[in-house]
């Protein structure tokens, strides 16, 4: 044998002989004391546990948590549904929330305020901006299994365009014709170029096979307004009422298995409350997972260990709108006096606890590209001087007012909602310093809708919702002064009309913003309204839910636009 190889074999044999055999191990344990045996066993056990933990850590590090299907999301809201129908649901926030979950639209805004495809697979702008061609996704279905086609889109638009159906979206669709190219392709043709038209395509589409036999007279009272069939991520499972009174207490939604994208949550329950005190009580008792508040004074009662607060930027604002059809309010000095008597800081600090941006124009600075508009601050002495001038020219019941006559009396109308009522009370105290007598009248939201339609108010404390790409035409152009237009003040300025009509045809954003800056200045000077504040939208969600990535929304209900990505449970991959 090779001498070198022989040497190494001998060394290995010696090493093997050096290891204790089975008999030697037994003798070793017998020779150990009781204390030594305990220490040895503990030592061996520690090594064993360490190996298991090390293996577990390695598995955890190499794995990641992914969403798992399941979970129930419970949302609490104040109010109750009336029309779960996107053709009608323009005034009631509860209706809008439910429509966003139950119906789909051609396009939608995501949680970052960007337009993305929904039912549309693609779209393109043609004919120099006067036509829009939309191609639908191939495999999209109604919740009852029927396939969605171009006919459903055409039916929805033509329903809105028919004034007999009384859709609040009526004016948005005037001057638009719609053609079917094939079952998947629709072409919208406009009389005039309209750069904001894509916003129109965010309306929910209703199924023709459900609604086509329902006449305009039956449309508002149809059972399908509370038994909707849509194509959104969730569908109606049940409606719970309090028996004979018929008041809706809750609505159960379940995941729509025919939706074109995967959904993680299995169920959503909406609980309806009469007021925010009841809503906060439900949150404190852990009966709901998510909610929002208008009455910010109750924020301190929220359990921050359970709920995570999300602040969402939404392009809407509140103001006091003067009805200029009213002869008293046609007096500009009176409107200016009221404007200078209004302390917006007091309103924002006392009612909104600082969670709002003070505004001075009909396009708030929270919208990209629009800087705050400088405006004169509260000046009670100037307000009193203007008020005295106004009193000399205002005619009440055929006679001019006199300085020592009974005070001018006006009515401030608003929604019967805690936040707005608190704002109204502060405004009343501020305006009455002038010598005005201010009466507050509040109504449920459905009654306010009728008051707005009839323009039956003097001063309306109300909110107006814009879009992230704003088009103020319907709110301020003189052609929109009557319902279903949204120019509730009855504002009429030919220069503003010209600006609004030209701006909505300009494709260049910078040019459009420049036009709207001039519009903002003119309206602020004319004072058809007192622009008060743009509130933060505060949304509390239980910390057990994930995937909620919302920063900016086009509307409050758009917070649900990506709810298919929300989840409660996870698993390791």
PyMOL commands that set and color helices and strands:
alter all, ss='L'
color gray80, all
select helices_A, chain A and resi 3-18+22-31+34-62+93-102+127-129+150-161+163-165+170-173+197-200+208-211+216-219+223-225+243-245+276-284+296-301+328-330+332-341+344-350+380-393+418-434+445-454+473-476+478-480+494-503+509-526+556-560+563-565
alter helices_A, ss='H'
color red, helices_A
select strands_A, chain A and resi 65-68+72-78+107-109+115-117+120-126+131-136+176-182+185-190+234-241+248-255+267-273+290-292+307-314+316-322+356-358+395-396+399-400+409-415+437-443+459-465+529-535+537-542+552-553+569-572
alter strands_A, ss='S'
color yellow, strands_A
deselect
rebuild
show_as cartoon
